[in-house]
Structure formats: C-alpha cells, structure tokens
Amino acid sequence: MQKYLDEDIRNMKKVTCKIAGDYLGVSPMFISIGMRQDKLPIGFAVKNNGGSWSYHIIAERLIAYKNGKLTLIDGIEDKLNKIIDNFDGMKKDLISLLKEKNK
C-alpha cells in the first residue's frame, strides 16, 4: 500500500479507487462500493450502459473526508442549495409580476 500526502492527491490528474484506498488505508473495493451506495461522499459513481461502473473522485473531498472536515463542506453545499432555492423562488415571483404588468 503506497502512502500519499494531501499534496500528492491534490496534484493528481485523476484519483483512482486504488489511490483513494491507499490514501485512506482501505481496499479499492471499499471505495468503489461506498461510492456506488452513496455512503462515501468523496465523488460519484456512474453505472455505464454495459453495467460497468465509472468513478470520479474529487481530490478536495477525499482530503476533507480523511481529515474529518467533510461536514464543513457539506454545510457549505447545503447553504448553497438553500440560496439557489431562494433565487428560484424570487425568479418565479419576478416572472409572475412581469406577466401581470404586461397584461
């Protein structure tokens, strides 16, 4: 099992399940199954038409997960989603007002 530093992970063009497993000290299978089941929030797994899987591991999420800081990232994502929802609501209201004004 190779040892990787945070900076090594950041500088990689692609982080594979093997690399992520080595970095976290677990098997590549643990990584792939965790991602498939949406229980390992370090990226996403996509099932291809032929039934095989593709994995996209986001370096910063992997690093945050290892360092116990992923909840901070999740909090930011939740807040951004709320902001987006608020903007969608304001957009609908504005469209409604513009339609009424043009009648």
Phi, psi and omega in degrees: 000122180279146178263132178239143173266163178307316183295325177299315180296316180300326185273358181278141175289323180217130176259118180271170176298324178297312179298314180298320178297314177300317182297319182271348181079031178229174181281156174300328179295321176302316180297308185296317180292318178301321179288320179300323183269009181056033179252353179237097190278056182250005183163214179213153178246138181234128177275123180280166182303323181282357179099350178281169182243147173240145183235137174237108181260125181269116187308312183294326177290320178298314180297314179298319179299312181297322184270008176071024183249010183294330179298327176297315179296315179299322178298320178295316180298318179299316180295319178297320178297323177294319178298315180298317178299318179297318178296320177299318178296317179294323179297315179298317178298316180296316178300318179298315179296319180294322178295317180295321181293325182278355181282000000 
